[in-house]
Every structure is written in C-alpha cells, then in structure tokens.
Amino acid sequence: MEGNLHSMTNLFSQLGLPSEPADIEAFIEAHRPLAAGLKLHEAPFWTASQAGLLREQVLDDADWAGIIDRLDSGLRQTNADGLGYGL
C-alpha cells in the first residue's frame, strides 16, 4: 500500500457523511470509544453499505486503508487530547 492518498474529509464524503472538519470531529466524539474487540466495520452506527465499504477497503489493503485505520484509531481513543484526525 502506498502512503495515505486520501484525507479524512474524502473518506467521510465517500461514506455519504457530512465531511467538514467540525462534522468529522463531532462524529468521532459521538461514537468513541469503540469496544476493544469490535472491528470498525462492525460498529452499530454504520449503514450496511458504509460497513461494506470500510471492510472491503481494509481487506483489499486499498488506497483508503490508511485513512480508515486513522479513523479506527480516533474512534478508539478515550479522550480527544492531541488526536489530529488527519483532516
């Protein structure tokens, strides 16, 4: 996989979610922390198509995998200090 080719704003747009930096921060704040054993695509707040996209992109180690990993990390944080979501 090459370096991160996509931004968090691009990922949120691809997922059909509001993609302004404030929207992304609010989404992450509202949905974190994810349980340790829960895979990102299994989180209950995704639609079936969003979950499928996340799962496929990571399994295929596609261009989106790096930024999806960053989203996963952000959703597992217990506090927001110094997160820097890669917007």
URZIGI-V542905 format. One line per field, one symbol per residue. ss: DSSP state (h for helix, s for strand, l for the rest). phi: phi as a letter, one per 30 degrees, with the letter a starting at -180 (. if undefined). burial: # if it has 9 or more other C-alpha atoms within 8 Angstrom, else .. Layout:
ss: ???
phi: ???
burial: ???
//
This chain:
ss: lllllllhhhhhhhllllllhhhhhhhhhhhllllllllhhhlllllhhhhhhhhhhhhlllllhhhhhhhhhhhhlllllllllll
phi: .deecbcddddddddicebdedddddddddccdddedddedceddddeddddddddddddhdededdddddedddcdcbddidhdid
burial: ...#.########.....#...###..##.##.#......#.#..#...######.##..########.###.####.......#..
//
